[in-house]
Amino acid sequence: MKKLLARALAIASLLAPGGLLAHEVRPAYIEILQDAPRHYLVTWKQPSQGDLALRLAPRLSNGWLDRPPRDQFATGSFLIRTWSIDSAAPNPLADQTLSIQGLDRTITDVLAVIRLSDGRRLEAIIRPDHPDLVLKFNITSGLPVPAYFRLGVEHILTGVDHLMFVLGLLLLVGIRWRLIKAITAFTVAHSLTLAASAIGLVSVPSAVIEALVALSIVFVATELVRAMRGHVGLTQRYPWVIAFIFGLLHGFAFAGALAEVGLPKDAIPMSLFLFNLGVEAGQLIFVGAAILVILALRLLWKRLPAIWARVSRWAPPYAIGSFAAYWFIERVVVAFSP
């Protein structure tokens, strides 16, 4: 079994994408703010980890962003560029096209927020399949509800590490009433940390949270292996307690997907609330699909030779644990790198 685990770790190191590609679901962010009748501030933030960053570049059809930025610097999580633009034209942004070069080769979305001094605004999500946005303005104080909800759904469905945690919990608890209690505890926990982040009560470095999220998956995978060997672990005894504790960590990661982007302060609480609803919808979709697959596999196992049935049962926990261990090591390196 030790040899099997070693081989699985080796395969994981080859297959698991590195850096941002392991789980880059944080959106990029562009804000254009008119702070005076003829002056505009442009801020571009794209996710990064250390020296690694996606090759993205914002472009405006009026040529504003073709000039060198006024300032450019990197934080632990983002590469940030700013432009200061003077324009005497009465409506220099009307019907212009905002394009994100390189977005079509990623799975990252871009949140675009444009506010003019006369009250007109535009808030939209630019996606890899449509990397161009024609700027059409209106006067509104509301948020694009479907956009943030959809972003939450896509976040959980493309967040492989979060899904592995949920899958491990499902395999450990089984298709029974206790699963509902565990998922409810997980939901309540990450909703609490989303709210705490939204109002600024708690702030935790994203690199540390991502590492702890990976460690939570390693723990669940270990518990699952122990359970398959006949040992009753803490998670089996109190699944809702474990789900709640680790749900707090995952909630910080969910919140970081939007809060660290730099959304306008008045938009963060509502956007996180809608984002959370989307996360819940995506999680329920995944759990429902996983249950159907598990039921189908149970029928298949009855027809497989004993050796293949055994391998297929042991493969999920070792695969989950191997990928999670790889991510944990990778994220610890990022968290403690200069």
C-alpha positions in Angstrom: 0.0 0.0 0.0 2.9 2.3 0.7 4.3 1.7 -2.8 0.8 2.5 -4.2 0.7 5.8 -2.3 4.2 6.7 -3.5 3.3 6.1 -7.1 0.1 8.1 -6.7 2.1 11.1 -5.3 4.5 10.9 -8.2 1.6 10.8 -10.7 0.0 13.8 -8.9 3.2 15.8 -9.1 3.2 15.3 -12.9 -0.5 15.8 -13.5 -1.3 18.6 -11.0 -1.0 22.0 -12.6 1.5 24.3 -11.0 1.1 27.8 -9.7 -2.0 29.6 -10.6 -3.3 26.8 -12.8 -3.8 24.4 -9.8 -6.8 26.4 -8.8 -6.9 29.9 -10.2 -10.5 30.9 -9.7 -9.8 34.4 -8.3 -11.1 36.9 -10.8 -9.1 39.8 -12.2 -10.4 43.3 -11.6 -10.5 46.5 -13.6 -11.9 49.8 -12.3 -12.3 53.1 -14.2 -13.2 56.0 -12.0 -13.9 59.5 -13.1 -12.8 61.6 -10.2 -12.9 65.0 -12.0 -14.7 66.4 -15.1 -11.7 65.6 -17.3 -9.7 63.1 -15.3 -10.0 59.3 -15.0 -8.2 56.8 -12.8 -7.8 53.2 -14.2 -6.8 50.3 -11.8 -6.0 46.8 -13.1 -5.5 43.9 -10.7 -4.8 40.4 -11.8 -4.2 37.4 -9.6 -0.6 36.2 -9.0 1.3 33.9 -6.7 4.8 35.0 -6.0 6.5 35.7 -9.4 3.9 33.7 -11.3 1.0 35.6 -13.1 -1.3 35.0 -15.9 -0.5 36.7 -19.2 -3.4 39.2 -19.3 -3.5 42.7 -20.6 -6.4 45.2 -20.6 -7.0 47.2 -23.7 -9.4 50.1 -24.5 -10.3 50.9 -28.1 -9.7 54.6 -27.5 -6.0 53.8 -26.7 -5.9 54.9 -23.1 -4.2 51.7 -21.9 -1.6 51.5 -24.7 0.6 54.0 -22.8 2.8 52.8 -19.9 1.1 52.7 -16.6 1.7 55.4 -14.0 2.5 52.8 -11.4 3.0 49.1 -11.3 3.7 46.8 -8.3 3.1 43.3 -7.0 1.6 42.1 -3.7 1.5 38.6 -2.4 -1.7 37.9 -4.3 -2.0 40.4 -7.2 -0.1 42.3 -9.9 -1.5 45.9 -9.9 -1.2 48.6 -12.6 -2.7 52.1 -12.5 -3.1 54.8 -15.2 -4.0 58.5 -14.8 -5.8 59.8 -17.8 -6.7 63.3 -18.8 -9.4 63.7 -21.5 -11.2 66.8 -22.8 -13.8 64.7 -24.8 -17.3 64.9 -23.4 -17.9 61.1 -23.4 -14.6 59.4 -24.1 -15.7 56.0 -22.9 -19.1 55.8 -24.6 -19.4 52.8 -26.9 -15.7 52.0 -26.5 -14.6 48.4 -26.3 -12.8 47.0 -23.3 -10.8 43.9 -24.2 -8.7 41.6 -22.0 -5.9 40.1 -24.1 -5.0 36.5 -23.2 -8.3 35.9 -21.2 -9.5 33.4 -23.8 -6.6 31.0 -22.8 -7.6 31.0 -19.1 -10.5 30.0 -16.8 -10.3 33.4 -15.0 -13.1 36.0 -15.1 -12.6 39.7 -15.0 -14.8 42.0 -12.9 -15.2 45.4 -14.6 -16.5 48.4 -12.6 -16.7 51.8 -14.3 -18.1 54.9 -12.6 -18.6 58.3 -14.1 -18.9 61.6 -12.2 -22.5 62.1 -13.4 -23.7 59.0 -11.7 -23.6 56.6 -14.6 -22.0 53.3 -14.0 -21.3 49.9 -15.5 -20.6 46.7 -13.7 -20.0 43.5 -15.6 -18.1 40.2 -15.7 -15.9 39.6 -18.7 -15.4 35.9 -19.4 -12.9 33.9 -21.3 -15.4 32.9 -24.1 -16.3 36.7 -24.5 -13.2 38.7 -23.7 -14.6 41.9 -25.2 -17.1 44.3 -23.5 -18.8 47.2 -25.3 -19.2 50.0 -22.7 -22.9 50.9 -22.3 -23.7 53.0 -19.3 -26.9 53.5 -17.2 -27.7 55.2 -13.9 -28.4 52.5 -11.2 -27.3 51.7 -7.7 -28.1 48.0 -7.9 -25.7 45.2 -8.5 -26.0 42.7 -11.4 -27.5 40.0 -9.4 -27.3 37.2 -11.9 -23.6 38.0 -12.6 -22.4 37.6 -9.0 -24.6 34.5 -8.5 -23.3 32.9 -11.6 -19.7 33.7 -10.5 -20.3 31.9 -7.2 -21.6 28.8 -9.1 -18.6 28.8 -11.4 -16.2 29.3 -8.5 -17.3 26.1 -6.7 -17.7 24.0 -9.8 -14.2 25.0 -11.0 -12.6 24.9 -7.6 -11.2 21.4 -7.6 -9.8 21.5 -4.1 -13.2 22.5 -2.6 -15.0 19.8 -4.5 -12.5 17.2 -3.4 -13.2 18.1 0.2 -17.0 17.8 -0.4 -16.4 14.5 -2.2 -14.3 13.1 0.6 -16.9 14.1 3.1 -19.6 12.4 1.0 -17.6 9.2 0.7 -16.8 9.2 4.4 -20.3 9.9 5.7 -22.2 8.0 3.0 -25.6 8.7 1.5 -27.6 9.0 4.7 -29.2 11.6 7.0 -25.8 12.4 8.6 -24.6 13.7 5.2 -27.3 16.4 5.3 -26.2 17.5 8.8 -22.6 17.6 7.7 -23.3 19.7 4.5 -25.5 22.0 6.5 -22.7 22.6 9.1 -20.3 23.2 6.2 -22.7 25.7 4.7 -23.3 27.6 8.0 -19.5 27.7 8.7 -18.4 29.2 5.4 -21.3 31.6 5.4 -20.1 32.9 8.8 -16.6 33.6 7.6 -17.9 35.1 4.4 -19.9 37.5 6.4 -17.0 38.2 8.8 -14.8 39.0 5.8 -17.5 41.2 4.2 -17.8 43.5 7.2 -14.0 43.5 7.8 -14.0 41.8 11.2 -11.4 39.1 10.1 -8.6 39.2 7.7 -6.3 36.2 7.0 -3.6 36.0 4.3 -5.0 34.2 1.3 -1.8 32.1 0.9 -2.1 30.7 4.4 -5.8 29.9 3.9 -5.2 28.1 0.7 -2.6 26.0 2.4 -4.9 25.2 5.2 -7.7 24.3 2.8 -5.4 21.8 1.2 -4.5 20.4 4.6 -8.2 19.9 5.4 -8.5 17.7 2.3 -5.5 15.7 3.4 -7.2 15.1 6.8 -10.5 14.0 5.2 -8.6 11.6 2.8 -6.7 10.1 5.7 -9.9 9.6 7.7 -11.5 8.0 4.7 -8.6 5.5 4.3 -8.8 4.7 8.1 -12.5 4.1 7.7 -12.0 1.7 4.8 -9.6 -0.2 7.0 -12.2 -0.6 9.7 -11.1 2.2 12.1 -13.8 4.6 13.3 -12.2 8.1 13.2 -13.3 11.5 14.6 -15.0 12.5 11.3 -17.2 9.4 11.3 -18.2 10.0 14.9 -18.8 13.7 14.6 -19.0 14.6 10.8 -20.9 17.8 11.4 -18.2 19.1 13.8 -15.4 18.5 11.3 -17.4 19.9 8.5 -18.1 23.1 10.5 -14.5 23.6 11.5 -13.1 23.1 8.0 -16.0 25.0 6.6 -14.7 28.1 8.4 -11.4 27.8 6.4 -13.2 27.2 3.1 -15.3 30.3 3.8 -12.3 32.5 4.0 -11.1 31.1 0.7 -14.5 31.8 -0.9 -14.5 35.3 0.5 -10.9 35.8 -0.8 -12.1 35.1 -4.3 -13.9 38.4 -4.3 -12.8 40.5 -1.3 -9.1 40.5 -2.2 -9.9 41.6 -5.7 -10.6 45.2 -4.5 -14.3 45.6 -5.1 -15.7 49.0 -4.1 -16.5 48.9 -0.4 -20.2 49.5 -0.9 -20.4 46.5 -3.2 -18.5 43.9 -1.1 -21.3 42.8 1.3 -24.0 42.3 -1.4 -21.6 40.7 -3.9 -20.4 38.3 -1.3 -24.0 37.4 -0.3 -24.9 36.7 -3.9 -21.6 34.9 -4.4 -22.4 32.7 -1.4 -25.8 31.8 -2.8 -24.1 30.8 -6.0 -21.6 28.7 -4.1 -24.4 26.8 -2.4 -26.2 26.2 -5.7 -23.0 24.9 -7.3 -22.3 22.7 -4.2 -25.8 21.1 -4.4 -25.3 20.5 -8.1 -22.0 18.7 -7.4 -23.4 16.6 -4.5 -26.4 15.5 -6.6 -24.2 14.5 -9.5 -21.7 12.7 -7.2 -24.5 10.7 -5.5 -25.7 9.5 -9.0 -22.2 8.5 -9.9 -21.7 6.6 -6.7 -25.0 4.7 -7.1 -24.0 3.8 -10.7 -20.6 2.6 -9.5 -22.1 0.4 -6.9 -24.0 -1.4 -9.6 -20.8 -1.7 -11.7 -18.7 -3.1 -8.8 -21.0 -6.1 -8.6 -20.0 -7.0 -12.2 -16.3 -6.4 -11.9 -13.7 -9.0 -10.9 -12.8 -8.7 -7.2 -9.4 -7.2 -7.8 -10.7 -4.4 -10.0 -13.6 -3.7 -7.6 -11.1 -3.4 -4.8 -8.8 -1.0 -6.8 -11.7 1.2 -7.8 -12.8 1.5 -4.2 -9.3 2.5 -3.0 -8.5 4.8 -5.8 -10.7 7.9 -4.7 -9.2 8.4 -1.2 -5.6 8.0 -2.4 -6.2 10.3 -5.4 -7.8 12.9 -3.2 -5.1 12.7 -0.6 -2.2 12.7 -3.2 -3.4 15.9 -5.0 -4.2 17.6 -1.7 -0.8 16.8 -0.3 0.8 18.2 -3.5 -1.2 21.4 -3.2 -0.4 21.7 0.5 3.3 21.6 -0.1 3.1 24.0 -3.1 1.0 26.5 -1.1 3.2 26.3 2.0 6.2 27.2 -0.2 4.2 30.2 -1.7 3.0 31.3 1.8 6.5 31.4 3.2 8.4 32.6 0.2 9.8 36.2 0.3 
